[in-house]
């Protein structure tokens, strides 16, 4: 919050106590039931910043007027003045103060230097340095490889109205080993994703180029299409489905053919337990040769995925997944079991996390892989991974991974060292 005047806040509180008199002259309309401000106030109430109505309650099931919302915002501003309020809560207060600036001014609360449209476009991103050293048994050409790369990523979000936002991702990267300014694969800003996203209560709609669900397991690439999802707040069952097209050159072997792509599935969250089951379907010309099927002649890939996790405590959790492509007869299975301890938090310097995992990753069970050390080289690998992350400074995360295993076909020993530093903004 830029500035809060004590006298003005006192006026707001007095007005709140005398709301009956003011209500007769109240020029403010109701806040729509699906307005984002309700979720913002609910989050502030959960964090103890908003005190609610004069009786100390927050009537979250009741539609309220813009005047009543402004009174709550004024009280929150008073509570936050000189208090230890998190950065996220301050950002929410700024946004609420901008939205209800006219009402706050009518209450006598002057909000300085806040433009109502100042947060229409928000920019986030990362500057990322990655080093990787990969070792495989074999001849000199195959035995060792390395990566020394810098990535700059921007992720803007633009507010269209109370329901819709436009989002995007722009990447530019440089290979520090070659440092070629005209390298076809580097030193260019590329629009990786752009989509419109609408939120209506528990329903979410997406259209454009965006990431499919399960990009943390088997689908780490964007596609062009539409998606509809139902995801209730808190515990419950979620539903998601999408359809579109996906260029095969982001999947396997730099092919130019385009695949038709669909997915559908269910999710469940219950206390400390969560899970999901989904089907991902691809259909494309020459799918057989693109995916390296050994004996089957088909243009289909149907990949079933189940995944889930359980939090044993605040610090210890387990997660895993299993995927199978029933149209492939080789390298058609993938799975992972991972035990996590804590986790680095970007906003809190000194926090850290550790994990150990066993992974079996056959390439035909993937659309695109997010895995770094046990990965899809030579058709797929299996083995152990250990790793950790550490918040060196606020918004600066160091991640280290080590993988040791073997190729699924041929049984060649593999080792992989991976390091990354993210500067988040």
C-alpha positions in Angstrom: 0.0 0.0 0.0 1.5 3.3 -1.0 0.2 5.4 1.9 -2.6 5.2 4.5 -3.8 8.3 6.4 -4.9 7.5 9.9 -7.5 10.2 10.0 -9.1 9.0 6.8 -9.2 5.4 8.0 -10.8 6.6 11.2 -13.5 8.2 9.1 -14.0 5.0 7.2 -14.5 3.0 10.4 -17.0 5.6 11.7 -18.9 5.4 8.5 -19.0 1.6 8.8 -20.6 2.0 12.2 -23.1 4.4 10.8 -23.9 2.4 7.7 -27.7 2.5 8.2 -27.7 6.3 7.7 -25.4 6.2 4.7 -27.3 3.3 3.1 -30.3 5.5 2.5 -28.0 7.6 0.2 -25.8 4.7 -1.0 -25.1 5.2 -4.7 -23.1 2.0 -5.0 -24.2 -1.1 -6.9 -23.8 -4.7 -5.8 -20.6 -6.4 -6.4 -21.4 -9.3 -8.8 -21.3 -12.7 -7.2 -18.5 -14.0 -9.4 -16.3 -10.8 -9.1 -12.7 -11.6 -8.3 -12.8 -9.3 -5.2 -14.7 -12.0 -3.2 -11.8 -14.4 -3.6 -9.3 -11.7 -2.8 -11.1 -10.7 0.4 -11.5 -14.3 1.3 -7.8 -14.8 1.0 -7.1 -11.7 3.1 -9.6 -12.9 5.7 -7.8 -16.3 5.8 -4.5 -14.5 6.4 -6.0 -12.3 9.2 -5.8 -9.0 7.3 -9.5 -8.4 6.7 -11.7 -8.1 9.8 -15.0 -8.3 7.9 -18.2 -6.5 9.0 -18.5 -4.4 12.1 -19.2 -7.6 14.2 -15.9 -9.1 13.1 -17.5 -11.6 10.7 -17.1 -12.1 6.9 -20.4 -13.1 5.3 -18.8 -14.9 2.4 -22.2 -16.4 1.3 -23.9 -13.0 0.9 -23.6 -10.7 -2.1 -22.5 -7.2 -0.9 -22.5 -3.7 -2.2 -19.4 -1.8 -3.5 -19.8 0.4 -0.4 -19.6 -2.6 2.0 -16.6 -3.9 0.1 -14.9 -0.5 0.3 -15.4 -0.4 4.1 -13.7 -3.8 4.4 -10.8 -2.7 2.2 -10.4 0.4 4.4 -10.3 -1.7 7.5 -7.7 -4.0 5.9 -5.6 -0.9 5.0 -5.8 0.2 8.6 -4.8 -3.3 9.8 -1.9 -3.5 7.4 -0.5 0.0 8.3 2.8 -0.9 10.1 1.9 -4.5 10.3 3.8 -7.5 9.0 1.8 -8.2 5.9 3.1 -10.6 3.2 4.0 -9.3 -0.2 1.1 -11.3 -1.8 -1.4 -9.8 0.7 -0.1 -6.3 0.0 -0.5 -6.9 -3.8 -4.1 -8.0 -3.2 -4.8 -4.9 -1.1 -3.3 -2.7 -3.8 -5.5 -4.3 -6.4 -8.7 -4.0 -4.2 -7.8 -0.3 -3.4 -7.5 0.4 -7.1 -10.8 -1.4 -8.0 -12.7 0.4 -5.2 -10.8 3.7 -5.3 -13.9 5.8 -6.0 -15.8 4.3 -3.1 -12.8 4.7 -0.8 -12.5 8.4 -1.8 -16.2 8.9 -1.0 -15.6 7.4 2.4 -12.7 9.8 3.0 -9.9 7.4 2.4 -7.5 8.9 -0.1 -5.5 6.3 -2.0 -2.4 7.9 -3.5 -0.8 7.0 -6.8 -3.0 4.0 -7.5 -4.5 3.9 -11.0 -7.4 1.6 -11.6 -5.8 0.1 -14.6 -2.3 -0.1 -13.3 -2.5 -3.8 -12.8 -4.2 -4.7 -16.1 -0.9 -6.2 -17.3 1.3 -8.0 -14.9 4.8 -9.3 -15.9 6.6 -12.2 -14.3 9.4 -14.3 -15.5 12.9 -15.8 -14.9 16.5 -15.5 -16.0 17.8 -19.1 -15.9 21.3 -20.6 -16.1 21.6 -24.4 -16.7 24.6 -26.6 -16.7 24.3 -30.3 -17.6 26.9 -33.1 -18.0 25.7 -36.4 -19.4 27.7 -39.6 -19.4 26.8 -42.9 -21.2 28.9 -46.1 -21.7 29.9 -46.4 -25.3 32.2 -44.8 -27.9 33.7 -41.4 -27.6 30.9 -39.7 -29.5 28.1 -41.1 -27.3 30.0 -41.3 -24.1 29.8 -37.6 -23.0 27.7 -34.6 -23.7 27.1 -31.3 -21.9 24.8 -28.3 -22.0 25.7 -24.7 -20.9 22.7 -22.5 -21.5 21.1 -19.3 -20.5 17.3 -18.7 -20.8 15.3 -15.5 -20.4 11.6 -16.0 -20.1 8.7 -13.4 -19.8 5.2 -14.4 -18.8 2.7 -11.5 -19.1 -0.9 -11.6 -18.0 -3.4 -9.0 -19.2 -6.8 -8.5 -17.6 -9.6 -8.2 -20.1 -12.5 -8.1 -17.6 -13.6 -9.7 -14.4 -13.6 -13.1 -16.0 -11.1 -13.2 -18.8 -7.3 -12.8 -19.0 -4.9 -13.1 -21.9 -1.6 -14.9 -21.0 1.6 -15.6 -22.9 5.1 -16.9 -22.6 8.1 -15.6 -24.5 11.5 -17.3 -24.4 15.0 -16.4 -25.6 18.0 -18.6 -24.9 21.7 -18.7 -25.7 24.1 -21.7 -25.9 27.1 -20.5 -24.0 29.3 -23.2 -25.5 28.8 -21.9 -29.1 27.7 -18.4 -28.4 26.6 -18.0 -32.0 24.6 -14.8 -32.5 22.9 -16.3 -35.7 22.4 -19.8 -34.4 19.0 -21.0 -35.7 18.0 -22.5 -32.4 19.2 -19.7 -30.1 19.4 -16.0 -29.5 15.8 -15.4 -30.8 12.8 -14.3 -28.9 10.1 -16.9 -29.5 6.4 -16.8 -28.6 6.0 -20.2 -27.0 2.4 -19.8 -25.7 -0.5 -17.4 -26.0 -4.1 -18.0 -24.9 -7.2 -16.5 -23.4 -8.4 -17.9 -20.1 -11.9 -17.4 -18.6 -12.8 -18.2 -15.0 -16.5 -18.5 -13.9 -16.6 -19.8 -10.4 -15.2 -23.4 -10.6 -15.3 -23.5 -14.4 -12.2 -22.5 -16.5 -12.0 -22.1 -20.2 -8.9 -21.8 -22.4 -8.4 -21.1 -26.1 -5.1 -20.6 -27.9 -1.7 -22.2 -27.5 -1.1 -23.4 -24.0 0.2 -26.3 -21.9 -1.9 -29.4 -21.5 -2.5 -30.9 -18.1 0.2 -33.4 -16.9 3.1 -31.2 -18.1 4.8 -32.3 -14.9 4.8 -35.9 -16.1 4.3 -36.8 -19.8 3.2 -33.7 -21.7 5.8 -30.9 -21.4 4.9 -29.0 -24.6 2.2 -26.6 -25.6 -0.5 -27.3 -28.1 -3.0 -25.2 -30.0 -6.7 -25.8 -29.1 -9.4 -25.4 -26.5 -9.8 -26.7 -22.9 -12.7 -26.8 -20.5 -12.2 -27.6 -16.8 -14.2 -27.9 -13.6 -12.1 -27.5 -10.4 -13.9 -26.7 -7.2 -12.1 -24.8 -4.5 -10.8 -27.1 -1.7 -11.5 -30.8 -1.7 -13.5 -32.5 -4.4 -13.6 -34.0 -7.8 -12.3 -32.1 -10.8 -12.9 -32.7 -14.5 -10.9 -31.6 -17.6 -11.0 -32.1 -21.3 -9.3 -30.5 -24.3 -8.7 -30.9 -28.0 -6.5 -29.4 -30.7 -3.4 -30.0 -32.8 0.2 -30.6 -32.0 3.2 -30.4 -34.3 5.2 -33.6 -34.3 8.5 -31.8 -34.4 8.1 -31.0 -30.7 7.4 -34.6 -30.0 9.8 -36.9 -31.8 12.5 -36.8 -34.5 11.8 -33.3 -35.9 8.9 -34.4 -38.1 6.8 -31.8 -39.8 3.5 -33.7 -39.6 0.8 -32.4 -37.3 -1.0 -34.6 -34.9 -4.6 -34.3 -33.8 -4.6 -34.2 -30.0 -7.3 -34.8 -27.3 -7.3 -35.5 -23.6 -9.9 -36.1 -20.9 -9.7 -37.0 -17.3 -10.7 -36.7 -13.6 -8.9 -35.4 -10.5 -9.5 -35.8 -6.8 -8.3 -33.9 -3.8 -9.2 -35.1 -0.3 -7.3 -33.7 2.7 -3.7 -34.7 2.3 -4.4 -37.0 -0.6 -4.6 -36.0 -4.3 -4.8 -37.9 -7.6 -5.8 -37.9 -11.2 -6.5 -40.3 -14.1 -6.4 -39.1 -17.7 -6.3 -40.3 -21.3 -4.1 -38.5 -23.9 -4.8 -39.4 -27.5 -2.7 -38.6 -30.6 -3.5 -39.3 -34.3 -1.2 -38.4 -37.1 0.2 -39.6 -40.4 3.3 -41.8 -40.0 2.8 -42.1 -36.2 4.3 -45.6 -36.4 7.7 -44.5 -37.7 7.8 -41.3 -35.7 7.4 -43.1 -32.4 9.5 -46.1 -33.3 6.9 -48.8 -32.8 8.5 -52.2 -33.5 5.7 -54.3 -34.9 2.5 -52.3 -35.0 1.2 -50.4 -38.0 -1.0 -47.6 -36.6 -1.4 -43.9 -36.7 -2.7 -43.8 -33.1 -1.2 -43.2 -29.7 -3.4 -43.7 -26.6 -1.6 -43.0 -23.4 -3.3 -43.7 -20.1 -1.9 -41.9 -17.1 -2.6 -42.2 -13.3 -0.8 -40.0 -10.8 -1.1 -38.9 -7.2 0.5 -38.0 -4.0 0.1 -37.9 -0.2 1.4 -35.4 2.4 2.6 -37.3 5.4 3.3 -34.1 7.3 4.1 -30.4 6.6 7.6 -31.4 5.5 7.3 -34.9 4.0 5.3 -36.0 0.9 5.2 -38.7 -1.6 4.2 -38.5 -5.3 4.3 -40.8 -8.3 2.8 -41.6 -11.7 2.3 -44.5 -14.1 1.7 -44.1 -17.9 1.2 -46.6 -20.7 0.7 -46.3 -24.4 -1.4 -49.3 -25.3 -0.8 -48.8 -29.1 3.0 -49.2 -28.8 4.7 -52.6 -28.2 8.1 -51.3 -27.1 9.2 -48.6 -24.7 5.5 -48.2 -23.9 5.6 -47.7 -20.1 6.8 -44.9 -17.8 6.6 -44.4 -14.1 8.1 -42.6 -11.2 8.1 -42.8 -7.4 9.4 -39.8 -5.5 9.8 -38.9 -1.8 10.1 -35.2 -1.0 11.4 -33.4 2.1 10.4 -29.7 2.4 11.1 -27.5 -0.6 12.7 -24.2 -1.4 10.4 -21.2 -1.3 11.4 -18.3 -3.6 10.2 -15.6 -1.2 12.0 -17.0 1.9 15.8 -17.0 1.7 17.4 -20.0 3.3 14.6 -22.5 2.7 15.5 -25.7 1.0 14.2 -29.1 -0.3 15.5 -32.6 -0.9 14.2 -35.6 -2.8 15.0 -39.1 -3.9 13.2 -40.9 -6.8 13.2 -44.0 -9.0 12.1 -43.4 -12.6 11.5 -45.7 -15.5 10.9 -43.6 -18.6 10.1 -45.3 -21.9 9.8 -42.8 -24.8 6.6 -44.1 -26.3 4.7 -43.4 -23.1 5.4 -39.6 -23.5 4.1 -36.8 -25.6 7.1 -34.7 -24.3 9.2 -35.3 -21.2 10.0 -32.8 -18.4 12.7 -35.0 -16.8 16.3 -33.8 -16.6 18.6 -36.5 -15.4 16.8 -39.9 -15.9 15.4 -39.0 -19.4 14.4 -40.3 -22.8 17.9 -40.6 -24.3 18.4 -43.8 -26.5 14.7 -44.4 -26.3 14.4 -44.2 -22.5 16.2 -44.8 -19.3 15.6 -46.2 -15.8 17.4 -45.4 -12.6 17.7 -43.3 -9.4 17.7 -39.6 -9.0 18.7 -37.5 -6.0 18.4 -33.8 -5.8 17.8 -30.6 -3.8 16.9 -27.0 -4.2 17.9 -24.0 -2.1 16.8 -20.3 -1.9 20.1 -18.6 -1.9 18.5 -15.2 -1.8 15.0 -14.0 -2.1 13.6 -15.0 -5.5 16.8 -16.9 -6.4 16.7 -20.7 -6.5 19.6 -23.1 -7.0 18.6 -26.7 -8.1 21.0 -29.6 -8.3 20.2 -33.1 -9.6 22.2 -36.3 -10.0 20.9 -39.4 -11.9 22.4 -42.8 -12.2 20.9 -45.7 -14.1 20.9 -47.5 -17.5 19.2 -47.3 -20.9 16.1 -49.5 -21.1 17.3 -51.0 -24.3 20.8 -52.2 -24.3 21.4 -51.7 -20.6 24.2 -49.0 -21.0 25.1 -47.3 -17.8 24.2 -43.6 -17.6 25.1 -40.8 -15.2 23.8 -37.2 -15.4 24.8 -34.1 -13.5 22.4 -31.2 -13.6 22.5 -27.7 -12.1 20.3 -24.7 -12.5 19.9 -21.2 -11.0 16.7 -19.3 -11.5 16.4 -15.5 -10.9 12.6 -15.0 -10.5 10.8 -11.7 -11.0 
